[in-house]
C-alpha cells in the first residue's frame, strides 16, 4: 500500500496547487471528519441487517451490500423508515450485456435478462 503521494510543483488555473508530499497519516488526519460522517449510514445498514461490526471482515457479498445501501438511501430520501419494508427488498440480478454462446450470431441470453433466465431457445451451429 502506498504510504505517501507527491504533488507536482506547478501552477493550476487561477491559483497555485499544493506541492510536496502527503503521507497516509496526514491524509487520515485531514479527512477524519469525513470518514466518521461516512460511517453513520454504514452503522445504520449493519444495525438493520443485525450484523455486528466484528462480523464484517468476512462473509459480506459486496454487490449485495452496495444494492442494499443504495436502496436504503432511496428509502430515506422518500422518508421511509420502516425497517420491515427495507428488509423486504428483493434483489434481482440482471445480465448487463448480451451473451452469445452459439455460432449463429444470435444471443442466447439477452441484455437485462433476469438470472436465472426462464426462457429457452434452440441453439445451432452454422456450417
GIHUQUI-V36698 format. One record per helix or strand of 3 or more residues. SS is the DSSP state (helix for helix, strand for strand). FROM is the first residue (numbers start at 1). TO is the last residue. If there is no record, write none. Layout:
SS;FROM;TO
SS;FROM;TO
This chain:
strand;4;7
strand;20;23
helix;24;48
helix;53;55
helix;62;77
helix;83;87
